[in-house]
Amino acid sequence: MASPMTNVLENFEISPPIASVQATTLPLTFLDIPWLLFSPTQPLFFYDFPHSNSHFRDSILPGLKTSLSLALQYYFPLAGNLVTPPRPARPYLSCSGGDFVVLTVAESAGDFQRLSGHHQRDAVDFRRLVPEFPAAAHSSPLLAVQITLFAQNGISIGFSLRNVASDERTFDQFLKTWAAIFKVGIELHKPVLSKSVPIYDRSVIQDSGGVYPILLEEWWRFRDSHSLTGPGPDDPMVRATFTMGRPEMEMIKSWILIRSKKLFGSTHLLLSPYVLTCAYLWVCLMKTTGSNNHKPIQPTELRYFGFIAGGLTRLDYPVPRSYVGNCVAFGRATARQNELTGENGVVFAAKAIGDTIKKLDEDVLGGAENWISDWSVFSGPGPHVMVTGSPKVDLYGLDFGWGRPKKIEEISIDKTHAVSLCESRDIIGGIEIGLSLPKPKMDAFASLFDEGLKSLL
């Protein structure tokens, strides 16, 4: 089936207000460097909007443009550019008053209700709902925005963001600032930021372990021959969303506790909602993926589960919540193939992920010098799992005045083969799991996911 037509109506260059930003160069910290090898994240928000497209363009769009400009005044690095000069010069962020974010307004003939659902949908139908960055050699934009109108049904707001400039916490603060300024009105926007003025001072990130030059050297070594974006999409791909609620989490937790006593004795396991959800989906995906390029699987082969861990509460020095930049670490859990696919797979997965989080809690920067080399396994063909997003970030709280998002998708997982996680929109304490897989694998995963939960009853 052909992808629904999406036509670009207009492109706007949205800059911070005139004379509000001075030319600035921001160096990258060692927490930013690993993100140089990741492809942009592409969150997509669907909103019910039962008005005509002409009403949106005449009455809504002017205010969105102005409020975006004002939000960029406070988060001006996002309007800047990533500069990656030839070696040995160091990469940096370039910011000036003439910078801008491209805002695209488009119109889609797609079925809004179908696209904003949880069921299986063709992945290709989403790719024209998010902006793409132009190819660039040594300087590239950090953020682009696309608003797509659907006839009398709703709108979507899609982004492309280079995470080298912002972790999910910072980006969420920027989005909430944009939405708040739009809702309160242009003249009343200043109180929006009175409690949380963005901070750009890179000195708040301390590199006492001297990790920066090590990671920079790794980036130079990997940049021309590798990326950490995964092996690329298989076609045709389908997208689907699965929800893990608190009752399901408690069932999994009880089952793990019974089995873990036999396997690990009195060892204390960390069984948070995040660990329980990740452990369960890791096992389902390992059982789904099967063999690696039709090669026989060795039962003792190592499998990896990669995730992001927040640094604000784990570093041994304070970092302001309003710091604009990256303050996250990388975690990589390890288990053997036969452990994950055996009858106690969820127990082994939960222990591996929980133990990795415990290590991060004790020393969040332990092994930081190996972040790039360790995570290179996720760019290979092996059946490893990488998750993106955090259920602790309230993405569904992004309200521009026409209600909370109806649905959130992460489009970049088509390319990366990662799994997206966010808080559930409708289930308190629940977690939404976003997947993009070839249809046979998606069918297999859905069956394993549902039947596994039923068996726990």
C-alpha positions in Angstrom: 0.0 0.0 0.0 1.3 3.4 -1.0 2.2 5.8 1.8 -0.4 8.6 2.2 0.5 11.9 0.5 2.1 14.6 2.6 2.6 18.0 1.0 4.8 20.7 2.4 2.8 24.0 2.5 5.4 26.4 3.9 8.9 26.5 5.5 9.7 29.2 8.1 13.1 30.1 9.6 12.3 30.8 13.3 15.1 32.8 15.0 15.3 34.0 18.6 14.1 37.7 18.9 16.4 40.2 17.3 19.4 41.1 19.5 18.4 38.6 22.2 21.3 36.2 21.6 25.0 37.1 21.4 27.5 35.0 19.4 28.6 32.2 21.6 30.7 29.0 21.3 29.8 26.2 23.6 32.3 23.4 24.0 31.1 19.8 24.3 31.5 18.0 27.6 32.5 14.4 28.0 28.8 13.6 28.5 28.0 15.1 25.1 30.7 13.3 23.0 29.1 9.9 22.7 26.0 11.4 21.2 28.0 12.5 18.2 27.7 9.0 16.9 24.0 8.7 17.3 21.4 9.6 14.7 18.9 12.3 15.6 16.0 11.5 17.8 12.6 12.1 16.2 9.7 12.4 18.6 6.3 12.8 17.1 3.3 14.1 19.0 -0.3 13.6 17.8 -3.0 16.0 19.0 -6.8 16.0 18.5 -7.6 19.2 16.8 -11.2 19.2 15.3 -10.9 22.4 13.4 -10.2 23.3 9.8 -6.7 23.6 8.4 -7.4 27.2 7.5 -8.4 28.0 11.1 -5.0 26.5 12.3 -3.0 28.5 9.7 -4.9 31.8 10.3 -5.5 31.7 14.1 -3.0 29.2 15.7 0.2 29.2 13.5 1.2 32.9 14.1 1.2 32.4 17.8 3.1 29.1 17.6 5.8 30.8 15.5 6.2 33.8 17.9 6.2 31.6 21.0 8.8 29.3 19.4 11.0 32.3 18.8 10.7 33.4 22.4 11.4 29.9 23.7 14.5 29.8 21.5 15.7 33.0 23.2 16.1 31.0 26.4 17.2 27.8 24.8 19.3 29.4 22.0 21.8 26.5 21.6 19.0 24.5 20.0 18.8 27.1 17.2 22.6 26.8 16.7 24.8 24.4 14.8 27.0 21.5 15.6 30.5 22.2 14.1 32.8 19.2 13.6 36.0 20.5 12.2 38.7 18.2 10.8 40.9 16.5 13.4 42.6 17.5 15.7 40.2 20.4 16.3 37.4 19.7 18.8 33.7 19.7 17.9 31.6 22.5 19.5 28.2 24.2 19.3 28.1 27.5 17.5 25.3 29.9 18.5 24.6 33.4 17.1 21.8 35.9 16.7 21.3 34.9 13.1 20.7 31.2 13.9 17.3 29.7 13.2 15.2 26.6 13.4 13.4 25.5 10.3 9.6 25.1 11.0 7.8 23.2 8.3 4.1 23.2 7.9 2.7 20.3 5.9 -0.7 18.7 5.1 -1.3 15.0 5.1 -4.0 12.8 3.5 -3.3 10.1 6.1 -5.8 8.7 8.5 -5.2 10.5 11.7 -7.1 8.0 13.9 -5.2 5.1 12.5 -1.8 6.7 12.7 -2.4 7.7 16.3 -3.3 4.2 17.5 -1.4 1.5 19.2 -2.1 -1.3 16.7 0.3 -2.3 13.8 0.8 0.4 11.2 3.2 0.7 8.3 6.3 2.5 9.5 6.8 4.2 6.2 3.6 6.2 6.8 5.3 8.1 9.6 8.5 9.1 8.0 7.2 12.2 6.2 5.7 13.5 9.4 9.1 14.4 10.9 11.7 16.7 9.4 15.0 15.6 8.0 18.3 17.5 8.3 20.1 18.4 5.1 23.4 16.7 4.5 26.3 18.7 5.8 30.0 18.1 6.0 31.3 20.1 9.1 28.3 22.1 10.3 24.8 20.9 10.8 21.6 22.2 12.6 20.6 20.8 15.9 16.8 21.1 15.7 14.0 21.1 13.1 10.2 21.1 13.6 7.4 20.0 11.4 3.7 20.6 12.0 1.4 18.4 9.9 -2.3 19.1 9.4 -4.9 16.3 9.0 -8.3 17.3 7.6 -10.8 18.0 10.5 -9.1 15.4 12.7 -5.9 16.6 14.3 -2.4 17.7 13.9 1.0 16.2 14.6 4.2 18.0 15.7 7.4 16.2 14.8 11.0 17.0 15.6 14.5 16.0 14.7 17.0 16.7 17.4 20.7 16.0 17.7 21.1 14.8 21.2 24.7 16.2 21.4 23.0 19.5 22.4 20.3 18.2 24.7 19.2 15.2 26.7 15.5 14.3 27.0 15.2 16.3 30.2 16.5 19.5 28.6 14.4 19.0 25.5 11.3 18.4 27.5 11.9 21.6 29.4 12.3 23.5 26.1 9.0 22.0 24.7 7.1 22.8 27.9 8.5 26.4 27.7 7.3 26.8 24.2 3.9 25.4 25.1 3.6 27.6 28.2 4.5 30.8 26.4 2.0 30.0 23.7 -0.8 29.4 26.2 -0.2 32.4 28.5 0.3 34.8 25.6 3.3 36.7 24.3 3.1 39.6 26.6 3.0 37.4 29.8 5.7 35.0 28.8 8.4 36.1 31.2 6.9 34.6 34.4 7.0 31.2 32.7 10.8 31.0 33.3 11.0 32.8 36.6 11.6 29.6 38.6 13.9 27.8 36.1 16.2 30.0 34.1 18.2 27.8 31.7 21.9 27.4 32.5 24.5 26.9 29.8 27.7 27.0 31.9 29.6 23.9 30.8 31.8 24.1 33.9 29.0 22.5 36.0 29.9 19.2 34.4 33.2 18.1 36.0 35.5 15.7 34.3 37.7 14.7 37.3 38.5 11.4 35.7 39.9 12.9 32.5 37.4 11.0 30.3 36.9 13.7 27.6 40.1 13.1 25.6 39.6 9.3 25.7 36.0 9.6 24.3 37.1 12.2 21.8 39.8 9.9 20.5 37.2 7.1 20.3 34.9 9.3 18.3 37.6 10.3 15.9 38.4 6.6 15.5 34.7 5.5 14.9 33.3 8.5 13.0 34.4 7.4 9.5 33.8 3.7 9.8 31.1 3.2 12.4 28.0 4.6 14.0 25.9 3.7 17.0 22.7 4.0 15.1 22.0 0.3 14.5 22.2 -1.8 11.4 19.5 0.1 9.5 15.8 -0.7 8.8 14.4 -3.8 7.2 11.6 -3.3 4.8 8.7 -3.5 5.1 8.5 -2.4 8.8 5.5 -2.0 11.0 5.1 0.0 14.2 3.1 -0.9 17.3 2.8 0.2 20.9 2.5 -2.2 23.9 1.5 -1.0 27.4 2.8 -2.5 30.6 0.5 -1.5 33.5 1.1 -1.8 37.3 -1.0 -5.1 37.6 1.2 -6.7 35.0 4.4 -5.4 36.6 3.3 -6.9 40.0 2.6 -10.2 38.4 6.1 -10.3 36.8 7.6 -9.1 40.1 5.9 -11.9 42.1 7.0 -14.5 39.6 10.6 -13.3 39.6 10.7 -13.3 43.5 9.6 -16.9 43.6 12.1 -18.1 41.0 15.0 -15.9 42.1 15.2 -17.6 45.6 16.0 -20.9 43.8 18.5 -19.3 41.4 20.2 -16.6 43.5 19.3 -17.4 47.1 18.9 -14.3 49.3 20.4 -12.0 46.8 18.4 -8.7 46.7 17.1 -7.8 43.2 16.3 -4.3 42.1 12.7 -4.7 40.7 11.5 -1.2 39.9 8.8 -0.8 37.3 11.5 0.2 34.7 13.5 -3.0 35.4 10.4 -5.2 35.3 9.3 -3.7 32.0 12.7 -3.8 30.4 13.4 -7.4 31.5 10.2 -8.7 30.1 10.5 -6.9 26.7 14.2 -8.0 26.5 13.2 -11.7 26.8 10.3 -11.3 24.4 12.6 -9.7 21.8 15.3 -12.4 22.3 12.8 -15.1 21.6 11.4 -13.2 18.7 14.7 -12.4 16.8 15.8 -16.0 16.5 19.1 -16.7 14.8 21.6 -14.1 13.7 21.6 -14.0 9.9 20.5 -17.6 9.8 23.7 -18.7 11.7 23.4 -21.2 14.5 23.1 -19.5 17.9 25.6 -20.6 20.5 23.7 -21.0 23.9 26.4 -19.1 25.8 26.6 -16.2 23.5 26.5 -12.9 25.3 23.5 -10.6 24.7 23.5 -6.9 25.7 20.8 -4.5 26.8 21.6 -0.8 26.5 19.9 2.0 28.3 20.3 5.6 29.5 20.6 6.5 33.2 20.0 10.0 34.5 23.0 11.7 36.1 21.4 14.5 38.0 20.7 12.4 41.1 23.7 10.1 40.7 26.7 12.4 40.3 28.6 13.2 43.5 28.2 17.0 42.8 25.2 19.1 42.1 24.0 19.9 38.5 21.1 22.3 38.2 17.9 20.8 36.7 17.8 23.7 34.3 21.3 22.9 32.9 21.0 22.9 29.1 23.0 19.9 27.8 23.6 16.3 28.5 23.6 14.8 32.0 23.0 11.1 31.4 25.2 8.0 31.5 25.1 4.8 29.6 24.3 1.4 31.0 24.9 -2.0 29.4 23.5 -5.1 31.0 24.8 -8.5 29.9 23.2 -12.0 29.9 23.7 -15.2 28.0 21.4 -16.3 25.2 20.3 -19.5 27.0 19.6 -17.6 30.2 17.3 -15.2 28.4 15.4 -17.7 26.3 15.1 -20.4 29.0 12.2 -20.8 31.4 13.7 -18.3 33.9 14.7 -15.7 31.2 12.8 -12.8 32.9 14.6 -13.5 36.2 18.1 -13.5 34.6 17.1 -10.3 32.6 15.9 -8.5 35.6 19.0 -9.4 37.6 21.3 -8.2 34.8 19.5 -4.9 34.3 19.0 -4.3 38.0 22.7 -5.1 38.8 23.8 -2.6 36.1 21.6 0.1 37.6 23.0 -0.6 41.1 26.5 -0.1 39.7 25.4 3.2 38.1 23.8 4.2 41.4 27.2 3.6 43.2 29.4 5.1 40.5 27.5 6.6 37.6 30.8 7.3 35.7 32.4 4.0 36.3 33.7 2.8 33.0 32.8 6.0 31.2 35.9 5.8 29.2 34.5 2.7 27.5 31.0 4.1 26.7 31.7 4.4 22.9 33.6 1.1 22.5 31.1 -0.8 24.7 28.1 0.5 22.8 29.6 -0.2 19.4 28.0 -3.7 19.7 24.6 -2.1 19.1 25.7 -1.1 15.6 26.4 -4.7 14.6 24.1 -7.5 13.4 23.8 -9.3 16.7 20.4 -9.6 18.4 21.1 -7.0 21.1 18.6 -4.5 22.5 18.9 -0.8 23.0 16.1 1.4 24.5 15.6 5.1 24.2 13.5 7.5 26.2 12.5 7.6 29.9 9.2 7.0 31.5 10.2 9.6 34.1 9.9 12.4 31.6 6.3 13.6 31.4 6.1 13.9 27.6 2.3 13.5 27.7 2.2 16.7 29.7 3.0 18.8 26.6 -0.2 20.8 26.2 -0.3 23.7 23.9 -3.9 24.5 24.9 -5.8 21.9 22.9 -5.2 19.1 25.4 -2.6 16.4 26.1 -1.1 14.5 23.1 -3.3 11.7 21.9 -0.3 9.6 21.1 3.5 9.9 21.1 5.8 8.0 18.7 9.6 7.9 18.3 10.3 7.7 14.6 14.1 7.2 14.8 13.7 3.6 16.0 12.9 2.7 12.4 16.6 3.3 11.7 18.2 2.3 15.0 16.1 -0.8 15.8 15.9 0.6 19.3 12.9 0.3 21.6 11.2 3.5 22.7 9.9 3.9 26.3 7.7 6.6 27.7 5.1 7.0 30.4 1.6 5.7 29.6 -0.9 8.3 28.6 -4.0 6.5 30.2 -2.6 4.1 32.8 -1.2 5.6 36.0 2.2 4.2 36.5 2.2 2.4 33.2 4.9 2.4 30.5 4.4 2.5 26.8 6.7 0.3 24.7 7.2 1.4 21.1 8.6 -1.0 18.5 9.3 -1.0 14.8 9.9 -4.4 13.3 9.3 -6.5 10.2 5.8 -7.7 10.3 6.6 -11.4 11.0 8.7 -10.4 13.9 6.1 -8.0 15.2 3.5 -10.7 15.1 5.8 -13.0 17.0 6.6 -10.4 19.6 2.9 -9.5 20.1 2.1 -13.2 20.6 4.9 -13.7 23.1 4.1 -10.5 24.9 0.4 -11.3 25.4 0.7 -15.0 26.0 3.6 -14.5 28.5 1.5 -12.2 30.6 -1.5 -14.6 30.5 0.7 -17.4 31.6 1.7 -15.4 34.7 -1.9 -15.4 35.8 
